Amino acid sequence: MTTSDNHYLTTKELADLLRIKERKVYDLVASGNVPYSRATGKLLFPLTEIQTWISSHGSGFVASAQKTIPKVALGSHDPLLDWAIRESRCGLATYCDGSEDGLARFSAAEGMIAGLHLIDPPTKQWNIEQVKKTNTHTNSVLIEFAWRERGFMLSRDSNLNTLSFTDLPTLRIVGRQPGAGAQTLFEFELHQQDIDIPTIQYSHLARTEADAAQAITMGKADIAFGVEVQT
């Protein structure tokens, strides 16, 4: 076995050193039982710390139990996903407080899945760049679940027959919490339309799509940037 010049081992090199399969190395990382770094976007193992870690596993050492990941769905509140979880009777609880919050909690192994819809302004891609920047626990994958259509939600009694982004500074708007995918996309669209964010009047904060719709119905705001739900 050879080591890299900066004295970090790759996954394969560590597997060779320990005489185990690479899959077992990923399990050790997921359980937090081995020192590692993901600074470059891939798993690297500091040789000095690995040698210390091996020495600490001498006679009489009892390995710590692998952390159990809670059966919780995190991240963005999506009406379709919410319905699917209920109808499947899979037993997952939900804690939906925005895409960024869900990704951070998923990275900390506080849930089994996280719903995301985060746009990356430079590339205009969804989710991939944000996940790359996050130290998610191993054996996680991105799955395309659904495509969503977004637009302005307004009351049936509203006299706003036509509406554009240039009208927004004159209206009361339902905002979403910082880190929510909807809010990130909304601010991205404002920037695309050369509208200054400070000119927007947020009269209500909603943490879910349902809360945003309810705020409109109750007259707390004129419009919300919401997702279309087919019925």
C-alpha positions in Angstrom: 0.0 0.0 0.0 1.2 3.5 -0.8 0.1 6.7 0.8 -0.5 10.1 -0.7 2.0 12.9 -0.4 -0.1 14.8 2.2 -0.3 11.7 4.4 -4.1 11.1 3.8 -5.4 7.7 2.9 -8.2 7.1 0.3 -11.1 4.8 1.1 -9.4 2.0 -0.8 -6.0 2.6 0.9 -7.7 2.5 4.3 -9.6 -0.7 3.4 -6.3 -2.3 2.3 -4.7 -1.2 5.6 -7.4 -2.7 7.7 -7.9 -5.7 5.4 -11.6 -5.0 5.1 -14.0 -4.2 2.2 -14.5 -0.6 1.2 -18.2 -0.9 2.1 -17.1 -1.5 5.7 -15.1 1.7 5.6 -18.2 3.6 4.7 -20.0 2.0 7.6 -17.3 3.1 10.0 -17.6 6.7 8.7 -21.4 6.7 9.0 -21.1 5.5 12.6 -18.5 8.1 13.5 -16.0 5.5 14.6 -13.1 6.5 12.3 -11.4 9.9 11.8 -11.9 11.3 8.4 -12.2 14.5 6.3 -14.4 15.5 3.4 -12.8 18.9 2.7 -12.2 18.1 -1.0 -15.6 16.5 -1.6 -14.4 13.0 -1.1 -13.5 10.9 1.9 -9.9 11.2 3.1 -8.4 9.7 6.2 -5.5 11.4 8.1 -2.8 8.7 8.4 -1.5 9.9 11.9 -5.0 9.9 13.3 -5.8 6.5 11.8 -2.7 5.1 13.4 -3.7 6.5 16.8 -7.2 5.2 16.2 -5.9 1.7 15.4 -3.7 1.7 18.6 -6.7 2.7 20.7 -8.5 -0.4 19.6 -6.2 -2.7 21.6 -7.2 -5.6 23.9 -10.2 -4.8 26.1 -11.5 -2.0 23.8 -15.3 -2.0 23.3 -16.5 -0.3 20.2 -19.3 2.2 20.6 -22.7 1.4 19.2 -23.6 2.8 15.8 -25.8 5.8 16.1 -29.4 5.1 15.2 -30.9 7.5 12.7 -34.4 8.7 13.7 -37.3 7.8 11.5 -37.9 11.4 10.5 -38.5 13.1 7.1 -36.8 16.5 7.1 -36.5 19.6 4.9 -38.9 21.2 2.5 -42.7 21.0 3.1 -44.0 19.4 -0.1 -47.8 18.7 -0.2 -47.3 15.6 -2.4 -44.5 14.1 -0.3 -46.5 14.9 2.9 -49.5 13.0 1.4 -47.4 10.1 0.2 -45.9 9.6 3.7 -49.3 9.6 5.3 -50.9 7.3 2.7 -48.0 4.8 2.8 -48.3 4.4 6.6 -44.5 4.0 6.6 -44.2 5.3 10.2 -42.0 8.3 9.3 -42.5 11.4 11.4 -42.0 14.8 9.7 -40.1 17.9 10.7 -40.3 20.3 7.8 -38.7 23.7 8.3 -37.1 24.4 5.0 -34.7 22.9 2.6 -31.5 24.3 4.1 -32.6 23.3 7.6 -33.4 19.8 6.5 -30.1 19.4 4.7 -28.2 20.5 7.8 -30.2 18.2 10.1 -29.8 15.3 7.6 -26.0 15.9 7.6 -26.1 15.6 11.4 -28.0 12.3 11.1 -31.2 13.7 12.6 -33.4 12.1 10.0 -33.6 9.5 7.3 -34.6 11.7 4.3 -34.6 15.4 3.5 -36.8 17.0 0.9 -34.9 19.7 -1.1 -35.5 22.3 -3.8 -32.6 24.6 -3.6 -31.5 26.5 -6.7 -27.8 27.3 -7.2 -27.8 30.8 -8.8 -24.5 30.6 -10.7 -25.4 27.3 -12.4 -29.2 27.5 -12.1 -29.1 23.8 -11.1 -31.2 22.3 -8.4 -29.9 20.6 -5.2 -26.7 19.1 -6.5 -24.3 21.9 -5.7 -25.8 22.4 -2.2 -25.4 18.7 -1.4 -21.8 18.8 -2.6 -21.0 21.6 -0.2 -22.6 19.7 2.7 -20.9 17.0 4.8 -23.8 14.6 4.5 -23.4 11.2 6.2 -22.3 8.4 3.9 -24.6 6.1 1.8 -26.8 9.0 1.0 -28.2 9.5 -2.6 -30.2 12.2 -4.4 -33.5 11.0 -5.9 -35.6 13.0 -8.2 -39.1 12.9 -6.7 -41.1 15.5 -8.5 -41.1 18.6 -10.6 -43.1 21.5 -9.2 -44.7 24.6 -10.8 -44.5 27.8 -8.8 -46.4 31.0 -9.1 -48.4 33.6 -7.2 -51.2 32.5 -4.9 -53.9 35.0 -4.3 -57.4 35.1 -3.0 -60.3 34.1 -5.3 -61.8 37.5 -4.4 -58.7 39.4 -5.4 -59.0 42.1 -8.1 -55.5 41.4 -9.3 -56.4 40.2 -12.8 -52.9 40.5 -14.1 -49.8 40.4 -11.9 -46.1 40.6 -12.5 -42.9 40.9 -10.4 -42.9 44.7 -11.0 -46.2 44.9 -9.0 -44.7 43.2 -5.9 -43.4 46.3 -4.0 -47.0 47.6 -3.8 -48.4 44.4 -2.3 -48.5 42.6 1.1 -46.5 39.4 0.6 -46.3 36.1 2.5 -42.6 35.4 3.2 -41.1 32.1 4.0 -38.4 31.4 6.6 -34.8 32.0 5.7 -33.3 28.8 4.1 -36.6 27.6 2.7 -36.3 26.6 -0.9 -39.3 28.8 -1.8 -37.8 31.9 -0.3 -34.4 31.2 -2.0 -36.1 30.9 -5.4 -38.3 33.9 -4.8 -35.3 36.1 -4.0 -33.4 34.7 -7.0 -36.4 35.7 -9.2 -36.4 39.2 -7.7 -32.8 39.5 -8.6 -33.4 38.3 -12.1 -36.1 41.0 -12.5 -33.8 43.7 -11.0 -36.1 44.3 -8.0 -34.5 45.3 -4.8 -35.3 42.9 -2.0 -35.7 45.7 0.6 -38.7 47.1 -1.4 -40.7 44.0 -0.7 -43.2 44.2 2.1 -43.6 40.9 4.0 -46.8 41.1 6.1 -46.7 37.4 7.2 -44.2 34.6 7.7 -45.3 31.1 6.7 -43.3 27.9 7.4 -45.3 25.6 5.1 -47.2 25.9 1.8 -50.4 25.3 3.6 -49.7 28.2 6.1 -49.0 30.5 3.1 -52.3 29.6 1.5 -54.1 30.1 4.7 -52.6 33.5 5.3 -54.0 34.6 1.9 -57.5 33.2 2.7 -57.5 35.0 6.1 -56.6 38.3 4.5 -53.3 38.6 6.2 -51.5 39.2 2.9 -52.3 39.8 -0.8 -50.2 37.2 -2.4 -47.7 34.4 -1.7 -45.1 32.6 -3.9 -46.5 29.1 -3.7 -46.5 25.7 -5.4 -49.3 24.5 -7.7 -51.2 21.5 -6.3 -53.2 19.5 -8.9 -56.7 18.4 -7.6 
